[in-house]
Amino acid sequence: MPTLVELVPHDPNWAQTFSAAEEVLRKALGCCVLAVDHVGSTAVPGIAAKPIIDIDVTLSSLTDVPGAGADLIRAGFEPRGNRYDDDVWAFLLRSSEPHLRVYLCPPANRTHERRILFRNYLRQNGEAAARYSILKRRLADQFPYDGDRYTSEKSQFITDIVSKAQEDTR
């Protein structure tokens, strides 16, 4: 059954939810954690987002993913797989409000690096963040029960912003 693409206004409590989740994740996953980053739209103040906190956990090595994944499953997370063959493994905790979606990433992962570039650019550029929020609302209205299409239709905007962010860092 299709799920509604639900967008809500930015909630300033999302940063606190992330901080609490980071602490739990660091304890659950132990010494293999290099970094825990709040990514996705909930990490950008002022923009509409699905009420899901997206978190990238960078691990010491790709070989740490199976053990860390097992730890997340024991903590109540549902495995969601590696949808894009990019060595990033997703897990969802539905028992939390808002839900938590954790991505286990190996070091120097391109997907993770792009997420950080995108997030940081939107945090620093209010006009781009506003355009992204408008795009997301339009797509949620256009594809209310097609999350894959909603996501794919945002890809060109994201690619353009990541390219600009990369240019800015050169």
Salt bridges, closest charged atoms under 4 A:
GLU22 OE2 - ARG26 NE 3.12
GLU23 OE2 - LYS27 NZ 3.72
ASP37 OD2 - HIS112 NE2 3.53
ASP54 OD1 - ARG101 NE 2.70
ASP56 OD2 - HIS112 ND1 2.73
ASP56 OD1 - ARG115 NH1 2.61
ASP71 OD1 - ARG74 NH2 2.30
GLU78 OE1 - ARG80 NH1 3.60
GLU78 OE2 - ARG94 NE 2.73
GLU97 OE2 - HIS99 ND1 3.88
GLU127 OE2 - ARG131 NH1 2.76
ASP148 OD1 - ARG83 NH2 2.88
GLU153 OE2 - ARG149 NE 2.86
